[in-house]
Amino acid sequence: MRAFVPPPAPTGEPYVSDLPFMSESNGWGPVERDRSNGLNAGGDGNPLTIGGVVYEKGVGVHAPSELSVYLGGACRAFTATVGLDDETTSPGSVAFRVFGDDRLLYDSGVLRDGDQAVPITVDIAGVRLLSLRVTDGGDDRNFDHADWADARLVCA
């Protein structure tokens, strides 16, 4: 018999990149903590940069991607600044989606290379499992390096 033992619910205002991921998938290479997606190896990313602004904390991914963190209902808000990373050399497009317990809570719509970063705040009160997903924007996954910059939780 197997039992799921979740990690402790977060407290305070932790960055998502500092929490254990319950699951993760990425369109190219691994999900990167506090770095852009880079190439195919772990740790090969650059500083997270959107529209010329560098962010110290966050998660760098390549569409399609998904990562999930356990909240145990202890948090009330998720905040981030989202956009395509400046490291891409050709046009890309993505959509950022936030799910709470498999229910869509936020959809950015399609963002394109060169768009300014979009600050988001999502109500996650009562959510047990938060999932951050990035789609390819409907035009294939090429050059879709996406950043969840300053991704942070507000918890009890």
Backbone as a chain_set.jsonl record, in Angstrom:
{"seq": "MRAFVPPPAPTGEPYVSDLPFMSESNGWGPVERDRSNGLNAGGDGNPLTIGGVVYEKGVGVHAPSELSVYLGGACRAFTATVGLDDETTSPGSVAFRVFGDDRLLYDSGVLRDGDQAVPITVDIAGVRLLSLRVTDGGDDRNFDHADWADARLVCA", "coords": {"N": [[0.833, -1.169, 0.0], [0.474, 2.23, -0.784], [0.969, 5.528, 0.356], [0.171, 8.959, 0.147], [2.121, 11.485, 1.33], [1.991, 14.68, 2.007], [4.116, 17.611, 1.684], [4.882, 19.987, 4.34], [2.427, 22.595, 4.689], [2.926, 25.767, 3.15], [4.094, 28.782, 4.806], [3.888, 32.279, 5.647], [5.364, 34.399, 3.207], [6.439, 32.86, 0.891], [8.673, 32.312, -1.913], [7.795, 30.66, -4.912], [9.807, 29.248, -6.195], [11.365, 28.395, -4.11], [10.059, 26.34, -2.919], [9.156, 22.822, -2.563], [8.467, 21.015, -5.543], [5.557, 19.344, -6.436], [5.011, 18.081, -8.77], [6.383, 18.271, -12.08], [6.753, 19.348, -15.432], [8.194, 19.974, -18.627], [8.619, 21.659, -21.722], [11.138, 21.752, -22.936], [14.174, 20.747, -21.843], [14.861, 20.946, -18.248], [12.567, 22.329, -15.756], [13.492, 25.444, -14.476], [14.832, 26.84, -11.519], [14.87, 30.099, -10.357], [16.208, 30.945, -12.623], [16.329, 31.445, -16.19], [14.9, 29.346, -18.795], [16.945, 28.485, -20.536], [19.067, 26.21, -22.235], [19.143, 22.751, -22.896], [20.126, 21.495, -20.609], [20.121, 21.151, -17.01], [20.349, 24.058, -14.952], [21.494, 25.698, -16.875], [20.436, 28.102, -17.597], [19.841, 31.69, -17.891], [19.87, 34.845, -16.026], [16.518, 35.576, -15.029], [14.73, 37.487, -17.261], [12.629, 39.949, -18.448], [11.474, 42.069, -20.883], [13.756, 43.651, -20.595], [14.017, 43.943, -17.865], [15.479, 42.565, -15.035], [14.949, 39.787, -12.95], [15.404, 38.485, -9.755], [14.299, 36.225, -8.5], [12.177, 33.406, -9.253], [10.601, 31.26, -11.729], [11.752, 29.572, -14.534], [10.583, 28.377, -17.609], [9.742, 26.25, -20.444], [7.36, 26.241, -22.896], [5.234, 23.491, -23.847], [4.418, 23.564, -20.393], [4.229, 22.557, -16.935], [3.949, 22.978, -13.468], [3.516, 21.983, -10.096], [2.605, 22.897, -6.789], [2.222, 22.105, -3.352], [-0.234, 23.453, -1.277], [-2.075, 23.064, 0.72], [-4.368, 24.462, 1.429], [-3.595, 26.686, 2.831], [-2.916, 29.207, 1.872], [-3.582, 32.517, 0.521], [-3.15, 34.162, -1.677], [-1.585, 34.327, -4.9], [1.115, 35.733, -6.501], [2.811, 37.137, -9.315], [5.051, 38.093, -11.974], [4.664, 37.872, -15.32], [5.867, 36.648, -18.508], [7.504, 36.374, -21.766], [10.856, 35.288, -21.838], [13.701, 37.375, -22.338], [15.838, 36.07, -23.502], [15.177, 34.629, -25.744], [15.633, 34.228, -29.24], [14.098, 34.426, -31.465], [10.718, 35.093, -32.548], [8.275, 34.154, -30.151], [5.395, 32.682, -28.541], [3.135, 32.474, -25.835], [0.79, 31.291, -23.328], [-0.118, 31.974, -20.052], [-1.334, 30.121, -17.353], [-3.119, 29.689, -14.368], [-3.991, 27.266, -12.078], [-6.121, 26.066, -9.521], [-6.504, 23.332, -7.594], [-7.2, 21.901, -9.936], [-8.958, 23.686, -11.14], [-9.483, 26.371, -13.297], [-8.07, 29.447, -12.589], [-6.831, 31.716, -13.525], [-6.021, 33.179, -16.652], [-3.78, 34.347, -18.921], [-4.164, 34.925, -21.567], [-2.823, 35.101, -24.925], [0.575, 35.875, -24.938], [3.248, 37.58, -26.458], [6.628, 37.487, -27.836], [8.555, 40.251, -26.954], [6.454, 41.633, -25.799], [5.491, 43.567, -22.952], [6.164, 42.754, -19.498], [3.674, 41.155, -17.48], [2.035, 41.891, -14.579], [0.527, 39.808, -12.138], [-2.1, 38.917, -9.879], [-3.583, 36.44, -8.058], [-6.414, 35.038, -6.556], [-6.207, 32.505, -4.274], [-7.417, 31.305, -2.167], [-8.114, 28.654, 0.0], [-7.157, 26.715, -1.737], [-5.695, 23.584, -2.343], [-3.793, 22.336, -4.044], [-1.693, 23.994, -6.152], [-1.308, 24.752, -9.527], [0.853, 25.729, -12.066], [0.722, 26.548, -15.333], [1.935, 26.66, -18.683], [1.081, 27.308, -21.952], [1.644, 26.764, -25.507], [0.752, 28.971, -26.925], [-0.596, 28.437, -29.233], [0.864, 28.165, -31.588], [2.89, 26.257, -31.955], [5.804, 25.086, -30.13], [8.232, 26.402, -30.433], [10.791, 28.591, -29.399], [9.573, 29.384, -27.015], [10.244, 30.407, -24.327], [9.358, 30.921, -21.151], [8.684, 32.992, -18.323], [7.941, 32.869, -14.892], [8.229, 35.257, -13.133], [9.333, 36.562, -9.986], [7.503, 34.909, -8.642], [5.299, 34.286, -6.118], [3.838, 33.46, -2.923], [1.153, 34.302, -0.695], [0.616, 33.47, 2.459], [-0.87, 31.926, 5.417]], "CA": [[0.0, 0.0, 0.0], [1.216, 3.482, -0.859], [0.246, 6.678, 0.903], [0.719, 10.256, -0.2], [2.417, 12.322, 2.485], [2.347, 15.981, 1.451], [5.051, 18.42, 2.475], [4.154, 20.946, 5.173], [1.854, 23.733, 3.986], [3.793, 26.939, 3.295], [3.691, 29.878, 5.691], [4.518, 33.555, 5.31], [5.293, 34.817, 1.806], [7.551, 32.185, 0.215], [8.771, 32.25, -3.373], [7.488, 29.335, -5.446], [11.064, 28.572, -6.539], [11.97, 27.867, -2.884], [9.212, 25.262, -2.411], [9.253, 21.567, -3.314], [7.467, 20.815, -6.588], [4.898, 18.043, -6.355], [5.229, 17.526, -10.104], [6.866, 19.263, -13.042], [7.039, 18.911, -16.803], [8.701, 21.124, -19.37], [8.728, 21.403, -23.154], [12.534, 21.656, -23.37], [15.029, 20.769, -20.663], [14.133, 20.942, -16.978], [12.092, 23.571, -15.153], [14.636, 26.086, -13.806], [14.551, 27.696, -10.363], [15.6, 31.37, -10.313], [16.943, 31.088, -13.879], [15.523, 31.22, -17.393], [14.938, 27.957, -19.252], [18.242, 28.181, -21.137], [19.062, 25.159, -23.246], [18.566, 21.471, -22.51], [20.679, 20.982, -19.357], [19.745, 21.855, -15.796], [21.27, 25.1, -14.504], [22.144, 26.409, -17.98], [19.698, 29.313, -17.917], [20.374, 33.014, -17.585], [18.95, 35.525, -15.109], [15.162, 35.801, -15.543], [14.69, 38.844, -17.806], [11.469, 40.226, -19.302], [11.44, 43.474, -21.271], [14.937, 44.333, -20.091], [14.028, 43.953, -16.398], [16.022, 41.324, -14.485], [14.287, 39.334, -11.719], [16.273, 37.578, -9.004], [13.59, 35.01, -8.128], [11.111, 32.972, -10.142], [10.716, 29.954, -12.376], [11.88, 29.635, -15.989], [10.059, 27.163, -18.246], [9.557, 26.26, -21.893], [6.034, 25.677, -23.187], [4.236, 23.424, -22.786], [4.988, 23.219, -19.092], [3.357, 22.577, -15.764], [4.532, 22.632, -12.179], [2.515, 22.022, -9.041], [3.089, 22.996, -5.414], [1.205, 21.808, -2.353], [-0.547, 24.581, -0.41], [-2.87, 22.588, 1.84], [-5.405, 25.43, 1.784], [-3.034, 27.654, 3.775], [-2.513, 30.47, 1.243], [-4.707, 33.309, 0.018], [-2.863, 34.85, -2.937], [-0.401, 34.022, -5.701], [1.508, 36.883, -7.312], [3.956, 36.928, -10.201], [5.152, 38.916, -13.167], [4.826, 36.839, -16.34], [6.184, 37.055, -19.872], [8.551, 35.619, -22.454], [12.192, 35.714, -21.456], [14.456, 38.097, -23.37], [16.882, 35.239, -24.102], [14.742, 34.036, -27.006], [16.205, 34.935, -30.398], [13.072, 34.499, -32.507], [9.403, 35.297, -31.927], [7.569, 33.067, -29.497], [4.122, 33.078, -27.949], [2.708, 31.574, -24.774], [-0.289, 31.726, -22.441], [0.097, 31.568, -18.662], [-2.581, 29.723, -16.707], [-3.01, 29.296, -12.968], [-5.07, 26.364, -11.672], [-6.212, 25.67, -8.12], [-7.24, 22.062, -7.514], [-7.656, 21.632, -11.319], [-9.937, 24.691, -11.576], [-8.809, 27.53, -13.876], [-8.23, 30.667, -11.798], [-6.279, 32.849, -14.267], [-5.511, 32.918, -18.008], [-3.2, 35.599, -19.424], [-4.303, 35.113, -23.005], [-1.535, 34.905, -25.598], [1.612, 36.902, -24.839], [4.245, 37.379, -27.523], [7.973, 38.01, -27.676], [8.577, 41.707, -27.038], [5.425, 42.22, -24.947], [5.923, 43.912, -21.603], [5.793, 41.819, -18.441], [2.321, 41.332, -16.966], [1.908, 41.53, -13.162], [-0.737, 39.132, -11.839], [-2.452, 38.535, -8.516], [-4.651, 35.445, -8.183], [-6.998, 34.569, -5.306], [-6.049, 31.057, -4.159], [-7.94, 30.916, -0.846], [-8.64, 27.3, 0.097], [-6.558, 25.804, -2.719], [-4.768, 22.578, -1.797], [-2.712, 22.11, -4.999], [-1.572, 25.067, -7.13], [-0.612, 24.338, -10.744], [1.231, 26.812, -12.973], [0.848, 25.947, -16.655], [2.201, 27.545, -19.817], [0.802, 26.67, -23.243], [2.484, 27.279, -26.595], [0.13, 30.097, -27.607], [-1.282, 27.985, -30.435], [1.692, 28.182, -32.801], [4.009, 25.35, -31.735], [6.575, 25.415, -28.93], [9.53, 27.017, -30.722], [11.175, 29.868, -28.788], [8.597, 29.708, -25.979], [10.856, 30.464, -22.996], [8.423, 31.715, -20.358], [9.122, 33.236, -16.946], [7.067, 33.219, -13.773], [9.167, 36.071, -12.353], [8.861, 36.945, -8.646], [6.354, 34.071, -8.277], [5.278, 34.293, -4.659], [2.578, 33.148, -2.253], [0.803, 34.968, 0.554], [0.04, 32.365, 3.237], [-1.143, 32.185, 6.845]], "C": [[0.888, 1.247, 0.0], [0.345, 4.604, -0.315], [0.948, 7.954, 0.482], [0.912, 11.061, 1.079], [2.869, 13.676, 1.941], [3.397, 16.678, 2.305], [4.241, 19.353, 3.383], [3.593, 22.078, 4.314], [2.76, 24.946, 4.193], [3.207, 27.97, 4.254], [4.402, 31.147, 5.236], [4.299, 33.918, 3.848], [6.442, 34.185, 1.008], [7.506, 32.362, -1.307], [8.487, 30.818, -3.81], [8.775, 28.56, -5.734], [11.771, 27.988, -5.315], [11.181, 26.693, -2.297], [9.457, 23.965, -3.175], [8.143, 21.497, -4.362], [6.878, 19.427, -6.411], [5.029, 17.311, -7.686], [5.731, 18.65, -10.991], [7.074, 18.601, -14.395], [7.384, 20.155, -17.596], [8.906, 20.738, -20.825], [10.138, 21.258, -23.676], [13.418, 21.781, -22.153], [14.192, 20.78, -19.389], [13.559, 22.318, -16.632], [13.268, 24.145, -14.363], [14.168, 26.973, -12.655], [15.474, 28.911, -10.39], [16.515, 31.589, -11.509], [15.945, 30.949, -15.026], [15.68, 29.767, -17.825], [16.302, 27.585, -19.844], [18.126, 27.138, -22.232], [18.498, 23.883, -22.646], [19.062, 20.925, -21.17], [20.178, 21.79, -18.159], [20.788, 22.89, -15.416], [21.917, 25.904, -15.611], [21.433, 27.702, -18.382], [20.443, 30.578, -17.525], [19.503, 33.642, -16.49], [17.589, 35.719, -15.786], [15.059, 37.262, -15.988], [13.503, 38.983, -18.75], [11.465, 41.719, -19.611], [12.589, 44.28, -20.718], [15.032, 44.414, -18.58], [14.479, 42.577, -15.906], [15.342, 41.041, -13.148], [15.168, 38.301, -11.039], [15.616, 36.225, -8.737], [12.513, 34.689, -9.159], [11.4, 31.608, -10.726], [10.757, 30.17, -13.88], [11.456, 28.307, -16.598], [10.064, 27.333, -19.762], [8.234, 25.554, -22.172], [6.134, 24.438, -24.068], [4.881, 22.971, -21.472], [3.907, 23.245, -18.02], [4.184, 22.245, -14.537], [3.462, 22.826, -11.122], [3.195, 22.096, -7.682], [1.918, 22.769, -4.459], [1.025, 23.013, -1.438], [-1.357, 24.172, 0.809], [-3.941, 23.559, 2.311], [-4.909, 26.576, 2.653], [-2.722, 29.029, 3.18], [-3.727, 31.209, 0.685], [-4.429, 34.007, -1.3], [-1.585, 34.312, -3.574], [-0.118, 35.265, -6.535], [2.713, 36.522, -8.151], [3.953, 38.021, -11.26], [5.501, 37.945, -14.282], [5.155, 37.443, -17.707], [7.223, 36.15, -20.481], [9.915, 36.18, -22.079], [12.91, 36.356, -22.635], [15.512, 37.236, -24.058], [16.453, 34.624, -25.435], [15.226, 34.893, -28.174], [15.241, 35.055, -31.558], [11.723, 34.641, -31.826], [8.815, 34.017, -31.337], [6.235, 33.587, -29.001], [3.696, 32.017, -26.95], [1.452, 32.133, -24.111], [-0.009, 31.144, -21.064], [-1.256, 31.259, -18.035], [-2.288, 29.243, -15.294], [-4.246, 28.462, -12.629], [-4.975, 26.11, -10.174], [-7.08, 24.438, -8.036], [-7.927, 21.744, -8.842], [-8.761, 22.565, -11.801], [-9.167, 25.916, -12.083], [-9.129, 28.781, -13.065], [-7.744, 31.908, -12.55], [-5.791, 32.367, -15.624], [-5.042, 34.259, -18.575], [-3.633, 35.925, -20.841], [-2.916, 34.989, -23.613], [-0.648, 36.13, -25.408], [2.684, 36.562, -25.859], [5.596, 37.967, -27.135], [7.929, 39.529, -27.859], [7.485, 42.386, -26.236], [6.031, 42.554, -23.588], [5.472, 42.833, -20.62], [4.411, 42.177, -17.902], [2.3, 40.936, -15.489], [0.54, 40.896, -12.911], [-0.867, 38.909, -10.336], [-3.681, 37.641, -8.622], [-5.097, 35.025, -6.788], [-6.911, 33.044, -5.271], [-6.546, 30.546, -2.802], [-8.542, 29.512, -0.904], [-8.031, 26.288, -0.847], [-5.566, 24.861, -2.039], [-3.561, 22.368, -2.716], [-2.758, 23.198, -6.069], [-0.775, 24.556, -8.319], [-0.393, 25.556, -11.634], [1.524, 26.188, -14.33], [1.129, 27.026, -17.698], [1.931, 26.754, -21.089], [1.633, 27.356, -24.319], [1.855, 28.433, -27.372], [-0.527, 29.732, -28.928], [-0.453, 27.919, -31.695], [2.962, 27.346, -32.673], [4.887, 25.895, -30.61], [7.893, 26.126, -29.194], [9.665, 28.383, -30.06], [10.241, 30.312, -27.669], [9.198, 29.613, -24.576], [10.048, 31.439, -22.155], [8.907, 31.822, -18.915], [7.943, 33.543, -16.036], [7.964, 34.012, -12.819], [8.521, 36.512, -11.032], [7.624, 36.164, -8.211], [6.368, 33.836, -6.774], [3.885, 33.994, -4.131], [2.395, 34.042, -1.034], [0.015, 33.94, 1.367], [-0.164, 32.782, 4.7], [0.12, 32.05, 7.656]], "O": [[1.908, 1.306, 0.687], [-0.871, 4.615, -0.511], [2.177, 8.02, 0.462], [-0.042, 11.286, 1.824], [3.997, 13.81, 1.467], [3.551, 16.381, 3.489], [3.031, 19.487, 3.201], [4.21, 22.475, 3.326], [3.302, 25.138, 5.281], [1.998, 28.022, 4.482], [5.403, 31.084, 4.522], [3.2, 33.767, 3.316], [7.316, 34.894, 0.509], [6.441, 32.538, -1.897], [8.899, 29.87, -3.141], [8.823, 27.346, -5.536], [12.681, 27.171, -5.463], [11.589, 26.117, -1.289], [9.917, 24.0, -4.316], [7.005, 21.88, -4.089], [7.609, 18.449, -6.255], [5.143, 16.086, -7.728], [5.532, 19.829, -10.697], [7.511, 17.454, -14.489], [6.926, 21.253, -17.281], [9.319, 19.618, -21.124], [10.335, 20.698, -24.754], [13.414, 22.819, -21.491], [12.97, 20.64, -19.438], [14.01, 23.338, -17.151], [13.96, 23.41, -13.659], [13.229, 27.755, -12.801], [16.697, 28.776, -10.44], [17.49, 32.335, -11.418], [14.854, 30.405, -14.852], [16.507, 29.041, -17.274], [16.759, 26.457, -19.657], [17.208, 27.176, -23.051], [17.479, 23.924, -21.956], [18.475, 19.98, -20.643], [19.852, 22.97, -18.288], [21.986, 22.636, -15.542], [22.802, 26.717, -15.34], [21.785, 28.324, -19.385], [21.513, 30.54, -16.918], [18.511, 33.046, -16.071], [17.524, 35.997, -16.983], [15.276, 38.171, -15.187], [13.378, 38.241, -19.724], [11.454, 42.543, -18.696], [12.43, 45.46, -20.404], [16.032, 44.905, -18.056], [13.928, 41.553, -16.311], [15.179, 41.937, -12.32], [15.625, 37.351, -11.674], [16.289, 35.194, -8.744], [12.005, 35.575, -9.846], [12.307, 30.897, -10.291], [9.908, 30.864, -14.439], [11.903, 27.244, -16.167], [10.35, 28.41, -20.285], [8.015, 24.422, -21.742], [7.01, 24.346, -24.928], [5.764, 22.114, -21.453], [2.847, 23.853, -18.17], [5.018, 21.34, -14.564], [2.612, 23.71, -11.23], [4.217, 21.453, -7.446], [0.788, 23.182, -4.719], [1.994, 23.536, -0.888], [-1.33, 24.862, 1.828], [-4.378, 23.494, 3.46], [-5.713, 27.359, 3.159], [-2.305, 29.929, 3.909], [-4.765, 30.605, 0.411], [-5.367, 34.412, -1.986], [-0.646, 33.904, -2.892], [-1.013, 35.788, -7.2], [3.539, 35.702, -7.751], [2.984, 38.765, -11.416], [6.523, 37.263, -14.208], [4.781, 38.574, -18.019], [7.764, 35.267, -19.815], [10.103, 37.394, -22.011], [12.748, 35.937, -23.781], [16.034, 37.632, -25.1], [17.304, 34.143, -26.184], [15.227, 36.121, -28.103], [15.546, 35.726, -32.544], [11.599, 34.338, -30.639], [8.858, 32.949, -31.948], [5.976, 34.789, -29.035], [3.871, 30.82, -27.18], [1.098, 33.295, -24.305], [0.301, 29.96, -20.932], [-2.205, 32.032, -18.166], [-1.341, 28.494, -15.056], [-5.382, 28.879, -12.855], [-3.883, 25.959, -9.628], [-8.264, 24.485, -8.369], [-9.097, 21.361, -8.866], [-9.436, 22.256, -12.783], [-8.3, 26.439, -11.382], [-10.293, 29.134, -12.874], [-8.181, 33.021, -12.26], [-5.217, 31.284, -15.738], [-5.832, 35.197, -18.691], [-3.494, 37.065, -21.285], [-1.938, 34.793, -22.892], [-1.054, 37.261, -25.675], [2.986, 35.392, -26.092], [5.702, 38.812, -26.247], [7.331, 40.026, -28.813], [7.559, 43.593, -26.004], [6.969, 41.898, -23.136], [4.521, 42.096, -20.881], [4.026, 43.346, -17.871], [2.523, 39.768, -15.168], [-0.477, 41.38, -13.406], [0.123, 38.737, -9.625], [-4.695, 38.031, -9.202], [-4.27, 34.696, -5.937], [-7.471, 32.368, -6.134], [-6.136, 29.477, -2.349], [-9.379, 29.223, -1.759], [-8.359, 25.104, -0.766], [-4.713, 25.29, -1.263], [-2.435, 22.237, -2.237], [-3.739, 23.313, -6.805], [0.306, 23.991, -8.15], [-1.322, 26.312, -11.92], [2.456, 25.395, -14.468], [0.631, 28.148, -17.607], [2.479, 25.669, -21.285], [2.246, 28.396, -24.078], [2.399, 28.831, -28.402], [-0.968, 30.613, -29.666], [-0.988, 27.647, -32.77], [3.998, 27.705, -33.232], [4.724, 27.041, -30.191], [8.615, 26.427, -28.244], [8.77, 29.223, -30.151], [10.132, 31.509, -27.404], [8.727, 28.84, -23.741], [10.051, 32.642, -22.415], [9.462, 30.875, -18.357], [7.075, 34.355, -16.356], [8.408, 33.478, -11.802], [7.325, 36.796, -10.974], [6.783, 36.697, -7.487], [7.312, 33.267, -6.226], [2.884, 34.242, -4.802], [3.367, 34.481, -0.42], [-1.108, 33.583, 1.011], [0.302, 33.831, 5.145], [0.094, 32.23, 8.874]]}, "num_chains": 1, "name": "protein.A"}
